[in-house]
Amino acid sequence: MSKNPFDLNAMANQTKGMKAAQAVGQVALSSAQEIAQLNQRAAQELSSRMQAKVAELMKTQDPKAVFDYVHAEVLQEAAKEVAEYQSQLFQALASGNKELAKIAEAMIKESQHDLIHFVNEATQNSPAGAEPYTSIFKTSFNNALENFDLIRAAMTDSFSNFEKSSSAVRQKKK
């Protein structure tokens, strides 16, 4: 077996990558199925409502009454249905995004652990007299990891704030 740290866990890393890709694919499939079901329900409900409304309109002889009816009831109901559909769609997408965020978070933590292990392994095998250089390298590497964590935390906060503001806007529409 090779002593090169890159080769030590190649098979395990490939397996982890395949499992992560499979999990992402499953989340995407579940979200797509949920959205397809929402679309099918919305189309069926719209079709049945339209048939009922057309039947009611066909009974009316007065054009002004038809206009008033369409304006007062049909358009308002349609607006409510669109708002409800948007709310359900947002919930389906938010659920999928949360799952994807969990998968990404786990992959990031795992990658960080692997990188730390690689750096420790590489610096332990450095030649004698290279301690000052390996110390500088490890310090720089640790600083880079800390900065990455800060950026990731800021992005997570930003996404959370966006999700909260979207939810607040959605609640105001109701």
C-alpha positions in Angstrom: 0.0 0.0 0.0 1.2 3.5 -0.8 2.3 5.9 1.9 0.8 8.8 0.0 -2.0 10.3 2.2 -4.1 11.0 -0.9 -4.4 7.2 -1.6 -5.3 6.0 1.9 -9.0 6.6 1.8 -9.7 6.8 -1.9 -12.3 4.0 -1.8 -14.0 5.3 1.4 -14.2 8.8 -0.1 -15.7 7.5 -3.3 -18.3 5.6 -1.3 -19.1 8.8 0.8 -19.4 10.8 -2.4 -21.8 8.2 -3.9 -23.9 8.1 -0.8 -24.1 11.9 -0.7 -25.1 12.0 -4.4 -27.7 9.4 -3.8 -29.1 11.4 -0.8 -29.2 14.6 -2.9 -30.9 12.7 -5.7 -33.5 11.3 -3.3 -34.3 14.7 -1.9 -34.6 16.2 -5.4 -36.9 13.3 -6.4 -39.1 13.7 -3.3 -39.4 17.4 -3.9 -40.2 16.8 -7.6 -42.9 14.3 -6.7 -44.4 16.6 -4.1 -44.5 19.5 -6.6 -46.0 17.2 -9.3 -48.7 16.2 -6.8 -49.4 19.8 -6.0 -49.7 20.6 -9.7 -52.0 17.7 -10.4 -54.3 18.6 -7.4 -54.3 22.3 -8.5 -55.2 21.4 -12.1 -57.9 19.0 -11.0 -59.4 21.5 -8.6 -59.2 24.3 -11.2 -60.9 22.1 -13.8 -63.8 21.2 -11.5 -64.3 24.7 -10.3 -64.2 26.1 -13.9 -66.8 23.6 -15.0 -69.1 24.6 -12.1 -68.5 28.3 -12.8 -69.2 27.9 -16.5 -72.4 26.0 -15.7 -73.5 28.9 -13.4 -72.6 31.5 -16.0 -74.6 29.7 -18.7 -77.8 30.0 -16.5 -77.4 33.8 -16.4 -79.0 35.9 -19.1 -77.9 39.4 -17.9 -74.3 40.3 -19.1 -73.8 42.8 -16.2 -74.7 40.1 -13.7 -72.1 37.8 -15.4 -69.5 40.5 -15.2 -70.3 41.3 -11.5 -70.3 37.6 -10.7 -66.9 37.0 -12.4 -65.4 40.0 -10.8 -66.7 39.5 -7.3 -66.4 35.7 -7.0 -64.4 34.1 -9.7 -61.4 36.4 -9.7 -61.2 36.6 -5.9 -61.3 32.8 -5.6 -58.7 32.5 -8.2 -56.4 34.9 -6.3 -56.9 32.9 -3.1 -56.1 29.7 -5.0 -53.0 31.1 -6.5 -51.8 32.3 -3.0 -52.5 28.9 -1.5 -50.7 27.1 -4.3 -47.7 29.4 -3.9 -47.7 28.7 -0.2 -47.8 25.0 -0.7 -45.1 25.2 -3.3 -42.8 27.3 -1.1 -43.3 24.7 1.7 -42.3 21.9 -0.6 -39.2 23.8 -1.8 -38.2 24.9 1.7 -38.4 21.3 3.0 -36.2 20.1 0.1 -33.7 23.0 0.7 -33.5 22.1 4.4 -32.7 18.5 3.6 -30.1 19.6 1.0 -28.5 22.0 3.6 -28.2 19.1 6.1 -26.5 16.9 3.5 -24.2 19.7 2.5 -23.4 20.5 6.2 -22.5 16.8 6.8 -20.3 16.7 3.7 -18.5 20.0 4.7 -17.8 18.7 8.2 -16.5 15.4 6.8 -14.3 17.2 4.3 -12.9 19.4 7.0 -12.1 16.4 9.1 -10.4 14.7 6.1 -8.4 17.8 5.4 -7.3 18.2 9.0 -6.2 14.5 9.0 -4.3 15.0 5.7 -2.5 18.1 7.0 -1.6 16.3 10.3 -0.4 13.3 8.4 1.6 15.4 5.9 3.3 17.5 8.6 4.1 14.5 10.8 6.1 13.0 7.8 8.0 16.2 7.1 11.8 16.0 7.1 13.8 17.0 10.1 14.4 20.7 10.4 11.2 21.6 8.6 9.3 22.3 11.9 9.1 26.1 11.4 7.7 25.7 8.0 5.2 23.1 9.0 4.1 25.3 12.0 3.5 28.2 9.6 1.6 25.9 7.2 -0.6 24.5 10.0 -1.3 28.0 11.4 -2.2 29.2 7.9 -4.4 26.1 7.3 -6.2 26.6 10.7 -6.8 30.3 9.9 -8.2 29.3 6.5 -10.6 26.8 8.1 -11.7 29.4 10.7 -12.4 31.9 7.9 -14.3 29.3 5.9 -16.4 28.5 9.0 -17.1 32.2 9.4 -18.2 32.6 5.8 -20.3 29.4 6.0 -22.0 30.7 9.2 -22.7 34.1 7.5 -24.2 32.3 4.5 -26.4 30.1 6.8 -27.6 33.2 8.7 -28.3 34.9 5.4 -30.3 31.9 4.1 -32.2 31.7 7.4 -33.1 35.4 7.3 -34.2 35.1 3.7 -36.4 32.1 4.6 -37.9 34.1 7.5 -38.7 37.1 5.4 -40.2 34.9 2.7 -42.3 33.2 5.3 -43.4 36.6 6.7 -44.4 37.8 3.2 -46.3 34.6 2.7 -48.1 35.0 6.0 -49.1 38.6 5.1 -50.7 37.4 1.9 -53.0 35.2 3.9 
